[in-house]
Amino acid sequence: MRISLLFSLITFSFVCNFGQAQTNTQKPADTEKKTYLLAPGKAVTPVTNDQKNKNKPTEKIIKVPLKNTAKQDTVLRKAMEFFKSGNEKIKIKDYKAAIQDFTKSIELVKNPKTYSQRGYANLMEENYPAAIEDANDALKITTKNGQPYLILGISYYETHDYEQSEKNLKQIIEMDPKNAMAYNYLAAIYFMRADFKGACDLYDSVACINPNFPEVFTNRGMMNHYLKKYETAIQDYGQALKIDSLNVNAFNNRAASEMALGDLPSALTDLNTAIMINPEYIDAYDNRGRVKQLQGDLDGACADWNKSMSLGGESSPELIKKFCK
């Protein structure tokens, strides 16, 4: 049996708000304005002509001209253009070009959102070390944005540093309790520890937040299967198939739970459907061979196991050796 722990489709909700790292500068049109300051730095009202004509002593006013910020504004606008261009390229999944644009933007302005976006693009390119570096650079500027923690959590998971992955995933959940992706990856870590109950609880959270999240019911069904809650697992697989009627994992895994309950005809039907959808599904051939063997159809079982072996199935040779001539 196989569980889908990770998903090829990773979607982030990015707020394209460039400006978190910007300073409050005057617009070019404001550069002619003057600021009047006392020596210690306290702002006062400009001296009027009437005050000048009075015979009372007045405080000495020091005029401090403002720096021209036109050049700074030009740099910020250019950085913004590269940032927007990178986002547009992410939309069409041209991640390499997006990385180039974000890099140009960062060379002009070190903005945490730009680092995060480049980190996401590197994540999608499976360049996990670069994604980790970008996420850490974003967090050096501000820790208020949860997006870098998610990038770190997924990147560390993919590089098998599960301790760091768990730490960052829990951080993003604390900041964003409705982040389904974080719960999903954390559940995968719990599954690998054989903490099926903990993983099942996390998948409950995913299903509650987003019932259409990829494979959530298939994965929760697997947890219930390992907890020997076969009927509940079957219900989960049925829910998965309502969302995606061609979900081969759901058909294959539901068959496994049906086998555990002794419902061999239903298991055979589900495995036939899985193989019809994907004629190269190794696990389905292995499982269908087991069903046929239990039904006394050794020829059919051996044919399925041989097919599995031809596709690279690792358990097939042992089954063939045990049951086939």
C-alpha positions as CSV (number, residue, x, y, z in Angstrom):
1,M,0.0,0.0,0.0
2,R,1.2,3.5,-0.7
3,I,0.4,6.8,0.9
4,S,0.7,10.1,-0.9
5,L,2.7,12.1,1.5
6,L,3.7,15.0,-0.7
7,F,1.9,16.7,-3.6
8,S,3.3,18.0,-6.9
9,L,0.9,20.9,-6.8
10,I,2.1,23.5,-4.1
11,T,0.2,26.7,-4.0
12,F,1.0,29.7,-1.8
13,S,-1.1,32.7,-1.2
14,F,1.3,35.6,-1.7
15,V,0.4,39.1,-0.9
16,C,2.0,41.1,-3.6
17,N,2.6,44.2,-1.4
18,F,6.0,45.7,-2.1
19,G,7.0,48.2,0.5
20,Q,7.5,46.4,3.8
21,A,11.2,47.2,3.8
22,Q,10.9,50.7,2.4
23,T,11.6,53.8,4.4
24,N,9.3,56.8,4.5
25,T,10.8,59.1,1.9
26,Q,9.3,62.2,0.3
27,K,8.0,62.1,-3.1
28,P,10.0,64.1,-5.8
29,A,7.3,66.8,-5.7
30,D,8.0,67.4,-2.0
31,T,11.7,68.1,-2.3
32,E,11.3,71.8,-2.4
33,K,9.7,71.9,1.0
34,K,11.8,73.1,3.9
35,T,11.9,71.9,7.5
36,Y,12.7,74.3,10.3
37,L,14.4,72.9,13.4
38,L,15.7,74.2,16.7
39,A,19.3,73.2,17.5
40,P,18.3,70.3,19.7
41,G,16.1,68.9,17.0
42,K,12.6,70.1,18.1
43,A,10.3,71.1,15.3
44,V,8.9,74.7,15.5
45,T,6.6,76.8,13.4
46,P,8.3,78.9,10.7
47,V,8.9,82.6,11.7
48,T,6.4,85.0,10.1
49,N,7.2,88.5,8.9
50,D,5.1,90.0,11.8
51,Q,7.3,88.2,14.2
52,K,10.5,89.4,12.5
53,N,9.3,93.0,12.9
54,K,8.7,92.8,16.6
55,N,11.5,94.1,18.9
56,K,11.4,90.9,20.9
57,P,14.4,88.6,20.8
58,T,13.8,85.5,18.7
59,E,15.3,82.1,18.8
60,K,17.8,81.4,16.1
61,I,16.3,79.2,13.4
62,I,18.5,76.7,11.5
63,K,17.2,75.6,8.1
64,V,18.0,72.0,7.3
65,P,17.5,71.3,3.6
66,L,16.1,67.9,2.7
67,K,18.0,65.5,0.5
68,N,16.6,65.0,-3.0
69,T,14.9,61.6,-3.0
70,A,14.1,61.5,-6.7
71,K,16.9,59.0,-7.3
72,Q,15.8,56.8,-4.4
73,D,12.2,56.8,-5.7
74,T,13.5,55.7,-9.1
75,V,15.3,52.8,-7.6
76,L,12.2,51.7,-5.7
77,R,10.1,51.9,-8.8
78,K,12.5,49.9,-10.7
79,A,12.7,47.3,-8.0
80,M,8.9,47.2,-7.9
81,E,8.8,46.6,-11.7
82,F,11.2,43.6,-11.4
83,F,9.1,42.3,-8.4
84,K,5.8,42.5,-10.4
85,S,7.5,40.9,-13.4
86,G,8.7,38.0,-11.3
87,N,5.2,37.5,-9.9
88,E,3.8,37.4,-13.5
89,K,6.3,34.7,-14.4
90,I,5.4,32.7,-11.4
91,K,1.8,32.7,-12.6
92,I,2.9,31.0,-15.9
93,K,5.3,28.7,-13.9
94,D,8.4,30.1,-15.5
95,Y,10.3,29.9,-12.2
96,K,13.8,30.3,-13.6
97,A,12.9,33.6,-15.3
98,A,11.0,34.7,-12.1
99,I,14.2,34.0,-10.0
100,Q,16.1,36.3,-12.4
101,D,13.6,39.1,-11.9
102,F,13.5,38.7,-8.2
103,T,17.3,38.8,-8.0
104,K,17.4,42.0,-10.0
105,S,14.8,43.5,-7.6
106,I,16.8,42.4,-4.5
107,E,20.0,44.0,-6.0
108,L,18.1,47.3,-5.8
109,V,16.0,46.8,-2.6
110,K,16.4,44.1,-0.1
111,N,12.7,43.4,0.6
112,P,11.5,40.4,2.6
113,K,8.6,39.7,0.3
114,T,10.9,39.6,-2.7
115,Y,13.2,37.1,-0.9
116,S,10.1,35.0,0.0
117,Q,8.9,35.0,-3.6
118,R,12.4,34.0,-4.9
119,G,12.4,31.3,-2.2
120,Y,9.1,30.0,-3.5
121,A,10.4,29.9,-7.1
122,N,13.6,28.1,-5.9
123,L,11.3,25.7,-4.0
124,M,9.3,25.0,-7.2
125,E,12.6,24.4,-9.0
126,E,13.6,22.0,-6.3
127,N,16.6,24.1,-5.4
128,Y,16.1,23.6,-1.7
129,P,19.4,25.1,-0.4
130,A,18.6,28.3,-2.3
131,A,15.0,28.3,-1.0
132,I,16.3,27.9,2.5
133,E,18.8,30.7,2.1
134,D,16.1,33.1,0.7
135,A,13.6,32.3,3.5
136,N,16.3,32.9,6.1
137,D,17.2,36.2,4.4
138,A,13.6,37.3,4.5
139,L,13.4,36.4,8.2
140,K,16.5,38.5,8.9
141,I,14.5,41.6,7.8
142,T,11.2,40.7,9.5
143,T,9.8,37.7,11.4
144,K,6.2,38.9,11.0
145,N,5.6,37.2,7.7
146,G,4.8,33.5,8.0
147,Q,5.6,32.6,4.4
148,P,9.3,32.0,4.9
149,Y,8.6,29.5,7.7
150,L,6.5,27.5,5.3
151,I,9.2,27.5,2.7
152,L,11.7,26.4,5.3
153,G,9.4,23.7,6.5
154,I,8.9,22.2,3.1
155,S,12.5,22.6,2.0
156,Y,13.8,20.9,5.1
157,Y,11.3,18.1,4.7
158,E,12.5,17.5,1.1
159,T,16.1,17.5,2.3
160,H,15.2,15.0,5.1
161,D,15.9,17.3,8.0
162,Y,12.7,16.5,9.7
163,E,13.6,18.1,13.0
164,Q,14.0,21.5,11.4
165,S,11.0,20.9,9.2
166,E,8.8,20.2,12.1
167,K,10.1,23.3,14.0
168,N,9.2,25.6,11.1
169,L,5.9,23.9,10.3
170,K,4.8,24.4,13.9
171,Q,5.9,28.0,13.7
172,I,3.7,28.7,10.6
173,I,0.8,26.9,12.2
174,E,1.1,29.1,15.3
175,M,1.1,32.2,13.1
176,D,-1.5,30.9,10.6
177,P,-3.7,28.3,12.2
178,K,-5.6,27.8,8.9
179,N,-2.6,26.9,6.8
180,A,-3.6,23.5,5.3
181,M,-0.2,22.9,3.7
182,A,1.7,23.2,7.0
183,Y,-0.7,20.7,8.7
184,N,-0.3,18.4,5.7
185,Y,3.5,18.2,5.8
186,L,3.5,17.9,9.5
187,A,1.2,15.0,9.3
188,A,3.6,13.3,6.9
189,I,6.4,13.6,9.5
190,Y,4.1,12.1,12.1
191,F,3.2,9.3,9.7
192,M,6.9,8.4,9.3
193,R,7.2,8.2,13.1
194,A,4.3,5.7,13.0
195,D,2.2,8.2,15.0
196,F,-0.9,7.4,13.1
197,K,-3.2,9.0,15.6
198,G,-1.3,12.3,15.6
199,A,-1.2,12.3,11.8
200,C,-4.9,11.5,11.6
201,D,-5.7,14.5,13.8
202,L,-3.6,16.7,11.6
203,Y,-5.4,15.5,8.5
204,D,-8.6,16.3,10.3
205,S,-7.4,19.9,10.5
206,V,-6.6,19.9,6.8
207,A,-10.0,18.5,5.9
208,C,-11.7,21.1,8.1
209,I,-9.7,24.0,6.7
210,N,-9.9,22.9,3.0
211,P,-12.0,19.8,2.2
212,N,-10.7,20.0,-1.4
213,F,-7.1,19.9,-0.4
214,P,-5.2,17.3,-2.7
215,E,-5.3,13.8,-1.3
216,V,-6.3,14.8,2.2
217,F,-9.0,12.1,2.5
218,T,-6.8,9.5,0.9
219,N,-4.1,10.2,3.4
220,R,-6.5,10.3,6.3
221,G,-7.9,7.0,5.1
222,M,-4.5,5.5,5.3
223,M,-4.1,6.7,8.8
224,N,-7.4,5.1,9.8
225,H,-6.4,1.9,8.0
226,Y,-3.2,1.7,10.1
227,L,-5.3,2.4,13.1
228,K,-7.4,-0.6,12.0
229,K,-10.5,1.6,11.6
230,Y,-11.2,0.0,8.2
231,E,-14.8,1.2,7.8
232,T,-13.8,4.8,8.6
233,A,-11.0,4.4,6.1
234,I,-13.4,3.3,3.4
235,Q,-15.6,6.3,4.1
236,D,-12.5,8.6,3.7
237,Y,-11.7,7.0,0.3
238,G,-15.2,7.4,-0.8
239,Q,-15.0,11.1,0.1
240,A,-11.8,11.3,-1.9
241,L,-13.5,9.8,-4.9
242,K,-16.4,12.3,-4.7
243,I,-13.7,15.0,-5.2
244,D,-11.8,13.1,-7.9
245,S,-13.4,10.1,-9.5
246,L,-10.1,9.1,-11.1
247,N,-8.1,9.0,-7.9
248,V,-6.2,5.7,-8.3
249,N,-4.7,5.9,-4.8
250,A,-8.2,6.0,-3.3
251,F,-9.3,3.0,-5.3
252,N,-6.2,1.0,-4.5
253,N,-6.2,1.9,-0.8
254,R,-9.9,1.4,-0.4
255,A,-9.4,-2.1,-1.8
256,A,-6.8,-2.7,0.9
257,S,-9.3,-1.8,3.7
258,E,-12.0,-3.9,2.0
259,M,-9.6,-6.8,1.9
260,A,-9.0,-6.3,5.7
261,L,-12.7,-6.6,6.2
262,G,-12.9,-9.8,4.0
263,D,-14.9,-8.0,1.3
264,L,-12.9,-9.5,-1.6
265,P,-15.5,-8.8,-4.4
266,S,-15.5,-5.1,-3.6
267,A,-11.7,-5.0,-3.4
268,L,-11.4,-6.7,-6.8
269,T,-13.8,-4.2,-8.3
270,D,-11.8,-1.3,-6.9
271,L,-8.5,-2.7,-8.1
272,N,-9.8,-3.4,-11.6
273,T,-10.9,0.3,-11.7
274,A,-7.5,1.5,-10.5
275,I,-5.7,-0.6,-13.2
276,M,-8.1,0.6,-15.9
277,I,-7.3,4.2,-14.9
278,N,-3.6,3.6,-14.7
279,P,-2.4,0.3,-16.5
280,E,1.0,0.7,-14.9
281,Y,0.0,1.0,-11.3
282,I,2.3,-1.5,-9.6
283,D,0.6,-1.6,-6.2
284,A,-2.8,-2.3,-7.8
285,Y,-1.4,-5.4,-9.6
286,D,0.2,-6.6,-6.4
287,N,-3.0,-6.1,-4.4
288,R,-5.2,-7.6,-7.1
289,G,-2.9,-10.6,-7.2
290,R,-3.4,-11.1,-3.5
291,V,-7.2,-10.9,-3.9
292,K,-7.2,-13.5,-6.7
293,Q,-4.9,-15.7,-4.6
294,L,-7.4,-15.5,-1.7
295,Q,-10.2,-16.3,-4.1
296,G,-8.3,-19.4,-5.3
297,D,-7.4,-17.9,-8.7
298,L,-3.6,-18.7,-8.6
299,D,-3.2,-18.3,-12.4
300,G,-4.7,-14.9,-12.3
301,A,-2.7,-14.0,-9.2
302,C,0.6,-15.0,-10.8
303,A,-0.3,-13.1,-14.0
304,D,-0.8,-9.9,-11.9
305,W,2.4,-10.4,-9.9
306,N,4.4,-11.0,-13.1
307,K,3.0,-7.9,-14.5
308,S,3.9,-6.0,-11.4
309,M,7.5,-7.4,-11.6
310,S,7.8,-6.3,-15.2
311,L,6.9,-2.8,-14.1
312,G,9.6,-2.9,-11.3
313,G,7.5,-4.2,-8.4
314,E,9.8,-5.1,-5.5
315,S,7.4,-7.5,-3.6
316,S,6.4,-9.5,-6.7
317,P,9.3,-11.9,-6.9
318,E,8.7,-13.1,-3.3
319,L,5.0,-13.7,-4.0
320,I,5.8,-15.5,-7.3
321,K,8.3,-17.7,-5.5
322,K,5.8,-18.6,-2.8
323,F,2.6,-19.2,-4.8
324,C,3.6,-19.6,-8.5
325,K,5.2,-22.6,-10.3
